[in-house]
């Protein structure tokens, strides 16, 4: 492989070709430290032409590539295998904002642009870029698109896919597809953009994108409410959708156990509601009319919810700082889980009509089969996305518990997901973690169609092999 490395130096400066173990190490482990791989080299290109040249060279030498952005994924999709023969292609140097089109309300950015930087640049120009994730300070837009990231604003603005109008992609042949167009209508054959979004770098490498911008809301109001059961939370969602319609921006659910864990590790994040109810819901309305208009609407909906006994307590944020505290409380659950130790994560989607049945039956089965287990259940209730995570009983070593019970717990949860006609991956992708179970979940026809696409677009299987689908 020495000749291959020497050829790389004709494409990149030597300082951007990392071959020493200590230099490669930060790029070889996923965020959860579940997967640790090896790599022949870590490459840091700065242009699409450099990416294309690297892919061509890899194709000529049959060297596999693992595209990587901020490396904040939960499923090992950006981690190389243990062969030491793959290269990691990290796009962090491709972080330029190419254009902001005020009239068209779009922004064209490179794949290595950090999500928070994109949000801030939109804000500078008086716009909102609504994709919002817990990792927004380090995740990159290329990775967001490659996994079709969701986040807290999906209810109103959609997933990353819904926010994207055009892409620039390097193919497995090392060719550049220039689909950088800010068009909201383009009915000229197959939608190649949607093919690459969500494919986790297995069909092509996203190097740039055109994303939608939105006018900034004039007012936002945030509230926390207490519900006694999941059926009440669904009825509350329906009430807000009926009364507030598109003004409903966020609707996040947190269980008692998830907030108890939060308070254990972050005491300043204690739930301000009284009574420690089984379910706490975080709701946000945003509007382009006055502050008074949206506050009156929020108060009227909450008053109706009290009257029909959907909620037992509520607190409305009195200012932006308190609203941010409410959101931080929701976002810190993931951090509290990390502090507690390794846990078994499930990023699932359930139809809202089956959510009550899923939670009641799955909780009961889980507690019966694994006494003392802690169910850290929270998520984006507005779109049916649960982060249904399992922590071991208090005093039990997480590593040992997971090694012994992981397969059974995954089978139990995913079996219930299938019963409810849900999905085993809502917004985290497939990566390595869910590869083995995907064929059974998707069904034979769908799986073979995916294999056919992979084979057609990447016949040498050099783009992120053994992720999403195997050929």
C-alpha positions as CSV (number, residue, x, y, z in Angstrom):
1,X,0.0,0.0,0.0
2,X,3.0,2.3,0.1
3,X,2.5,3.2,-3.6
4,X,-1.1,4.1,-2.8
5,X,0.0,6.4,0.0
6,X,2.5,8.0,-2.3
7,X,-0.1,8.7,-5.0
8,X,-2.3,10.3,-2.3
9,X,0.5,12.9,-1.8
10,X,-0.2,14.1,-5.3
11,X,-3.7,15.0,-4.3
12,X,-3.3,16.2,-0.7
13,X,-0.5,17.9,1.2
14,X,1.3,15.5,3.4
15,X,-0.1,17.1,6.6
16,X,-3.6,16.2,5.5
17,X,-2.7,12.5,5.1
18,X,-2.7,11.0,8.6
19,X,-0.9,7.7,8.9
20,X,0.5,7.8,12.4
21,X,-1.6,5.9,15.0
22,X,-1.8,8.9,17.4
23,X,-3.0,11.2,14.6
24,X,-5.6,8.7,13.3
25,X,-7.0,7.7,16.7
26,X,-9.6,10.5,17.1
27,X,-11.2,9.4,13.8
28,X,-11.4,5.7,14.5
29,X,-14.0,5.6,17.4
30,X,-17.7,6.4,17.2
31,X,-19.3,8.9,19.6
32,X,-20.6,6.2,22.0
33,X,-17.2,4.4,21.9
34,X,-19.0,1.2,20.9
35,X,-17.0,0.7,17.7
36,X,-13.3,1.1,17.4
37,X,-11.7,0.5,14.0
38,X,-8.4,0.7,12.2
39,X,-7.5,2.6,9.1
40,X,-4.7,2.7,6.5
41,X,-5.0,6.5,6.6
42,X,-7.3,9.4,7.5
43,X,-7.6,11.9,4.7
44,X,-8.7,15.5,5.0
45,X,-9.7,17.0,1.7
46,X,-10.7,20.6,1.3
47,X,-12.5,20.6,-2.1
48,X,-14.9,18.4,-4.1
49,X,-12.2,17.9,-6.7
50,X,-9.9,16.5,-4.1
51,X,-12.6,14.1,-2.9
52,X,-13.2,13.0,-6.5
53,X,-9.5,12.4,-7.1
54,X,-9.2,10.4,-3.9
55,X,-12.3,8.2,-4.8
56,X,-10.8,7.6,-8.3
57,X,-7.5,6.5,-6.8
58,X,-9.3,4.3,-4.3
59,X,-11.3,2.7,-7.1
60,X,-8.2,2.0,-9.1
61,X,-6.6,0.3,-6.0
62,X,-9.8,-1.3,-4.7
63,X,-9.4,0.6,-1.4
64,X,-12.6,1.1,0.6
65,X,-13.5,4.6,2.0
66,X,-15.5,5.5,5.1
67,X,-16.9,9.0,4.7
68,X,-17.0,11.0,8.0
69,X,-18.3,14.3,9.2
70,X,-18.6,15.3,12.8
71,X,-18.5,11.7,13.9
72,X,-21.5,12.1,16.3
73,X,-23.5,9.1,15.0
74,X,-25.0,6.4,17.3
75,X,-24.8,3.4,14.9
76,X,-21.2,3.2,13.9
77,X,-21.8,4.4,10.4
78,X,-18.7,6.5,10.2
79,X,-16.3,4.1,11.8
80,X,-13.9,1.9,9.7
81,X,-13.7,-1.9,10.2
82,X,-10.7,-3.7,11.9
83,X,-8.9,-4.7,8.8
84,X,-6.7,-1.6,8.7
85,X,-7.1,-1.5,4.9
86,X,-9.8,1.2,4.7
87,X,-9.3,4.9,4.6
88,X,-11.4,7.4,6.5
89,X,-12.4,10.4,4.4
90,X,-13.2,13.2,6.9
91,X,-14.8,16.3,5.4
92,X,-14.2,18.8,8.2
93,X,-12.0,21.1,6.0
94,X,-14.9,21.4,3.5
95,X,-16.7,23.9,5.6
96,X,-17.4,26.9,3.4
97,X,-20.7,28.7,2.9
98,X,-20.7,29.1,-0.9
99,X,-23.8,31.3,-1.3
100,X,-26.8,32.8,0.5
101,X,-29.7,33.6,-1.8
102,X,-31.9,36.0,0.0
103,X,-34.6,36.1,-2.6
104,X,-34.8,32.4,-3.0
105,X,-34.4,31.8,0.8
106,X,-31.7,29.2,0.4
107,X,-28.1,28.7,1.5
108,X,-25.5,26.6,-0.3
109,X,-22.9,25.1,2.0
110,X,-20.2,22.4,2.0
111,X,-20.6,19.1,3.7
112,X,-18.2,19.9,6.5
113,X,-20.1,22.9,7.7
114,X,-21.0,22.5,11.4
115,X,-24.8,22.7,11.9
116,X,-24.6,25.4,14.5
117,X,-22.4,27.6,12.2
118,X,-25.1,27.2,9.6
119,X,-27.8,28.2,12.1
120,X,-25.8,31.2,13.1
121,X,-25.1,32.3,9.5
122,X,-28.8,32.1,8.7
123,X,-29.6,34.2,11.8
124,X,-27.1,36.9,10.7
125,X,-29.2,37.3,7.5
126,X,-32.5,37.3,9.4
127,X,-33.5,33.7,8.6
128,X,-34.1,30.5,10.6
129,X,-32.5,27.2,9.6
130,X,-34.7,24.9,11.7
131,X,-32.7,21.6,11.9
132,X,-31.8,21.4,15.6
133,X,-30.0,18.5,17.3
134,X,-28.3,17.9,20.6
135,X,-25.0,17.5,18.8
136,X,-25.4,20.7,16.7
137,X,-22.2,22.2,18.0
138,X,-20.2,19.5,16.4
139,X,-22.2,17.5,13.8
140,X,-21.9,18.5,10.2
141,X,-24.5,19.0,7.5
142,X,-23.1,16.3,5.3
143,X,-23.6,13.7,8.1
144,X,-27.0,15.2,8.8
145,X,-28.1,14.6,5.2
146,X,-26.3,11.2,5.0
147,X,-28.4,10.0,7.9
148,X,-31.5,12.1,7.2
149,X,-31.3,13.6,10.7
150,X,-34.5,14.6,12.5
151,X,-34.3,16.6,15.8
152,X,-36.8,18.6,17.7
153,X,-38.4,20.7,14.9
154,X,-39.5,17.8,12.6
155,X,-43.1,18.3,13.5
156,X,-43.2,21.7,11.7
157,X,-40.2,21.7,9.3
158,X,-39.5,18.1,8.5
159,X,-36.3,16.0,8.5
160,X,-33.0,17.0,6.9
161,X,-34.4,15.5,3.6
162,X,-37.3,18.0,3.7
163,X,-34.9,20.9,4.2
164,X,-32.7,20.1,1.2
165,X,-33.3,21.3,-2.4
166,X,-30.1,20.2,-4.1
167,X,-26.8,18.2,-3.7
168,X,-23.3,17.9,-5.0
169,X,-22.2,14.3,-4.8
170,X,-19.0,12.4,-5.6
171,X,-19.9,9.0,-7.1
172,X,-18.1,5.7,-6.6
173,X,-16.4,6.3,-10.0
174,X,-14.9,9.6,-8.7
175,X,-17.3,11.7,-10.8
176,X,-19.0,14.8,-9.5
177,X,-22.7,15.0,-9.8
178,X,-23.6,18.7,-9.7
179,X,-27.2,18.8,-8.5
180,X,-26.7,22.2,-6.7
181,X,-30.0,23.8,-7.6
182,X,-32.3,25.8,-5.4
183,X,-35.5,24.6,-7.1
184,X,-38.6,23.6,-5.2
185,X,-40.0,22.0,-8.3
186,X,-37.9,19.8,-10.7
187,X,-39.7,16.9,-12.2
188,X,-37.1,15.7,-14.6
189,X,-36.8,12.0,-14.0
190,X,-35.6,10.1,-11.0
191,X,-35.0,12.2,-7.8
192,X,-31.3,11.6,-7.3
193,X,-31.2,13.9,-4.4
194,X,-33.5,11.7,-2.3
195,X,-31.5,8.7,-3.4
196,X,-28.3,10.0,-1.7
197,X,-30.0,11.5,1.4
198,X,-30.2,8.9,4.1
199,X,-27.8,6.5,2.3
200,X,-25.1,7.0,4.9
201,X,-22.3,7.4,2.3
202,X,-22.9,4.0,0.8
203,X,-24.0,5.2,-2.7
204,X,-22.1,8.5,-3.0
205,X,-20.3,11.1,-0.9
206,X,-22.2,14.3,-0.3
207,X,-19.9,17.3,-0.6
208,X,-22.3,20.2,-0.7
209,X,-26.0,21.0,-0.5
210,X,-28.6,23.7,-1.0
211,X,-30.7,24.1,2.1
212,X,-34.0,25.9,2.7
213,X,-34.2,29.0,5.0
214,X,-37.3,30.3,6.7
215,X,-38.3,33.7,8.0
216,X,-37.5,34.1,11.7
217,X,-40.6,33.7,14.0
218,X,-41.6,37.0,15.7
219,X,-42.6,35.2,18.9
220,X,-42.0,31.8,20.7
221,X,-43.7,30.5,23.8
222,X,-42.6,27.3,25.6
223,X,-44.4,25.3,28.2
224,X,-43.9,22.2,30.3
225,X,-47.0,20.1,31.2
226,X,-47.7,17.1,33.3
227,X,-49.7,14.1,32.0
228,X,-50.7,10.9,33.8
229,X,-50.6,8.5,30.9
230,X,-49.5,8.3,27.3
231,X,-53.1,8.3,26.0
232,X,-53.4,11.8,27.5
233,X,-50.2,13.0,25.8
234,X,-51.6,11.9,22.4
235,X,-54.9,13.6,23.1
236,X,-53.0,16.7,24.1
237,X,-51.0,16.6,20.8
238,X,-54.2,16.3,18.9
239,X,-55.7,19.3,20.7
240,X,-52.6,21.4,20.0
241,X,-52.6,20.4,16.3
242,X,-56.3,21.2,16.1
243,X,-56.1,24.6,17.8
244,X,-52.5,25.8,16.9
245,X,-52.0,24.0,13.5
246,X,-48.7,25.0,12.0
247,X,-47.8,27.2,14.9
248,X,-46.9,24.0,16.8
249,X,-43.1,23.7,16.5
250,X,-42.1,21.2,19.2
251,X,-43.8,18.5,21.2
252,X,-41.3,16.4,23.2
253,X,-42.1,13.7,25.7
254,X,-40.1,12.7,28.8
255,X,-40.9,10.0,31.3
256,X,-40.4,10.2,35.0
257,X,-37.5,7.8,34.9
258,X,-35.7,9.8,32.3
259,X,-36.1,13.1,34.2
260,X,-35.1,11.4,37.5
261,X,-31.8,10.3,35.8
262,X,-31.4,13.8,34.5
263,X,-31.7,15.3,38.0
264,X,-29.4,12.7,39.5
265,X,-26.5,13.9,37.3
266,X,-27.6,17.5,36.7
267,X,-29.4,18.7,39.8
268,X,-29.9,22.2,38.3
269,X,-32.1,20.4,35.6
270,X,-34.8,19.4,38.1
271,X,-38.3,19.2,36.7
272,X,-40.2,22.4,37.8
273,X,-43.6,20.7,37.7
274,X,-45.2,19.5,40.9
275,X,-45.9,15.8,41.7
276,X,-43.3,14.1,39.5
277,X,-45.9,12.9,37.0
278,X,-45.3,9.8,34.8
279,X,-45.0,11.9,31.7
280,X,-43.8,15.5,31.1
281,X,-44.4,17.1,27.7
282,X,-42.3,20.1,26.4
283,X,-44.4,22.2,23.9
284,X,-43.3,25.1,21.8
285,X,-45.4,27.4,19.7
286,X,-43.9,30.0,17.3
287,X,-45.7,32.6,15.3
288,X,-45.1,35.5,13.0
289,X,-47.7,37.6,14.8
290,X,-47.3,39.4,18.2
291,X,-46.1,37.8,21.4
292,X,-49.5,38.5,22.9
293,X,-51.3,36.6,20.2
294,X,-49.4,33.3,20.6
295,X,-49.4,33.6,24.4
296,X,-53.1,34.0,24.5
297,X,-53.5,31.0,22.2
298,X,-51.2,28.9,24.4
299,X,-53.1,29.8,27.6
300,X,-56.4,29.0,25.9
301,X,-55.3,25.6,24.8
302,X,-53.8,24.8,28.2
303,X,-57.0,25.9,29.9
304,X,-59.0,23.5,27.7
305,X,-56.6,20.7,28.5
306,X,-57.1,21.3,32.2
307,X,-60.8,21.3,31.8
308,X,-60.9,17.9,30.1
309,X,-58.2,16.6,32.5
310,X,-55.6,15.9,29.9
311,X,-52.9,17.6,32.1
312,X,-52.5,18.0,35.9
313,X,-49.9,20.9,35.9
314,X,-48.3,23.3,33.6
315,X,-45.7,26.1,33.7
316,X,-45.1,28.6,30.9
317,X,-41.6,30.0,30.4
318,X,-41.6,33.6,31.4
319,X,-38.6,34.6,29.3
320,X,-36.1,33.2,26.7
321,X,-33.7,32.0,29.4
322,X,-36.3,29.9,31.1
323,X,-37.4,28.5,27.8
324,X,-33.8,27.5,27.1
325,X,-33.7,25.8,30.5
326,X,-36.7,23.7,29.6
327,X,-35.1,22.7,26.3
328,X,-31.7,22.0,28.0
329,X,-33.6,19.7,30.4
330,X,-34.8,17.7,27.5
331,X,-31.4,17.6,25.7
332,X,-29.5,16.7,28.9
333,X,-31.2,13.3,29.1
334,X,-28.7,11.9,26.6
335,X,-25.8,13.3,28.6
336,X,-27.2,11.9,31.8
337,X,-27.3,8.5,30.2
338,X,-23.7,8.8,29.2
339,X,-22.8,9.7,32.8
340,X,-24.7,6.7,34.1
341,X,-22.9,4.3,31.8
342,X,-23.5,2.3,28.7
343,X,-27.1,1.6,27.9
344,X,-29.0,-0.1,25.2
345,X,-30.5,2.5,22.8
346,X,-33.5,2.1,20.5
347,X,-34.3,4.9,18.0
348,X,-37.7,3.9,16.8
349,X,-40.9,5.2,15.2
350,X,-44.3,4.1,16.2
351,X,-47.6,5.2,14.6
352,X,-49.3,7.5,17.1
353,X,-52.4,5.3,17.1
354,X,-50.2,2.4,18.4
355,X,-48.0,4.4,20.8
356,X,-50.1,3.7,24.0
357,X,-50.2,0.0,23.2
358,X,-46.5,-0.1,22.4
359,X,-45.3,1.6,25.6
360,X,-47.7,-0.2,28.0
361,X,-46.9,-3.7,26.5
362,X,-43.2,-3.2,26.0
363,X,-42.7,-1.7,29.5
364,X,-44.6,-4.6,31.1
365,X,-42.6,-7.2,29.1
366,X,-39.3,-5.5,29.9
367,X,-39.9,-5.3,33.6
368,X,-41.2,-8.8,33.8
369,X,-38.2,-10.3,31.9
370,X,-35.5,-8.0,33.4
371,X,-36.6,-7.1,37.0
372,X,-35.3,-3.7,38.2
373,X,-34.4,-2.5,34.7
374,X,-34.7,1.2,34.1
375,X,-36.6,2.4,31.0
376,X,-35.3,5.8,29.9
377,X,-38.0,6.6,27.4
378,X,-38.2,10.1,25.8
379,X,-38.4,11.6,22.3
380,X,-40.2,13.5,19.6
381,X,-43.7,12.5,20.4
382,X,-45.1,14.8,17.7
383,X,-43.7,12.5,15.0
384,X,-43.9,9.2,16.9
385,X,-40.1,9.0,17.4
386,X,-39.1,7.4,20.7
387,X,-35.7,7.0,22.2
388,X,-36.6,3.9,24.1
389,X,-33.4,3.2,26.0
390,X,-32.7,0.5,28.6
391,X,-30.4,1.0,31.6
392,X,-29.4,-1.9,34.0
393,X,-30.9,-2.1,37.5
394,X,-29.1,0.1,40.1
395,X,-25.9,-1.4,41.3
396,X,-25.5,-3.7,38.3
397,X,-22.4,-3.2,36.1
398,X,-23.7,-1.8,32.7
399,X,-21.0,-3.6,30.6
400,X,-21.8,-7.0,32.1
401,X,-25.6,-6.4,31.9
402,X,-25.4,-5.4,28.3
403,X,-23.2,-8.3,27.3
404,X,-25.6,-10.8,28.8
405,X,-28.9,-9.2,27.8
406,X,-28.4,-7.1,24.7
407,X,-29.6,-9.6,22.1
408,X,-32.8,-10.4,24.1
409,X,-33.6,-6.8,24.8
410,X,-33.2,-5.7,21.2
411,X,-35.3,-8.7,20.0
412,X,-38.0,-7.8,22.6
413,X,-38.2,-4.1,21.6
414,X,-37.9,-4.7,17.8
415,X,-40.5,-7.4,18.0
416,X,-42.9,-4.9,19.6
417,X,-42.0,-2.4,16.9
418,X,-42.9,-4.9,14.2
419,X,-46.2,-5.7,16.0
420,X,-47.0,-2.0,15.8
421,X,-45.9,-1.6,12.2
422,X,-43.1,0.9,13.2
423,X,-39.5,1.4,12.2
424,X,-36.3,0.3,14.0
425,X,-34.5,3.5,12.9
426,X,-36.2,6.9,13.0
427,X,-33.3,9.4,12.8
428,X,-30.0,7.7,13.7
429,X,-29.6,5.6,10.6
430,X,-28.6,1.9,10.3
431,X,-24.8,2.0,10.2
432,X,-23.2,-1.2,11.6
433,X,-25.5,-1.5,14.6
434,X,-28.7,-2.4,12.8
435,X,-27.3,-4.1,9.7
436,X,-28.0,-7.7,10.7
437,X,-31.7,-7.0,11.5
438,X,-32.5,-4.8,8.5
439,X,-33.3,-7.6,6.0
440,X,-36.0,-9.0,8.2
441,X,-37.4,-5.6,9.0
442,X,-37.5,-4.2,5.5
443,X,-38.7,-7.4,3.9
444,X,-37.1,-9.4,1.1
445,X,-38.3,-7.3,-1.8
446,X,-37.2,-4.0,-0.3
447,X,-33.9,-5.4,0.8
448,X,-33.1,-6.8,-2.7
449,X,-34.0,-3.4,-4.3
450,X,-31.6,-1.7,-1.9
451,X,-28.9,-4.3,-2.8
452,X,-29.6,-3.7,-6.5
453,X,-29.1,0.1,-6.0
454,X,-25.9,-0.4,-4.1
455,X,-24.5,-2.8,-6.7
456,X,-25.4,-0.5,-9.6
457,X,-23.9,2.6,-8.1
458,X,-21.0,1.1,-6.3
459,X,-20.1,-2.2,-8.0
460,X,-16.7,-2.5,-6.3
461,X,-18.3,-1.9,-2.9
462,X,-15.7,0.7,-1.9
463,X,-18.1,3.3,-0.4
464,X,-18.7,2.6,3.3
465,X,-19.0,-1.2,2.9
466,X,-20.9,-3.3,5.4
467,X,-23.0,-0.4,6.4
468,X,-26.8,-0.2,5.8
469,X,-26.8,-3.0,3.2
470,X,-24.2,-5.8,2.5
471,X,-23.5,-7.0,-1.1
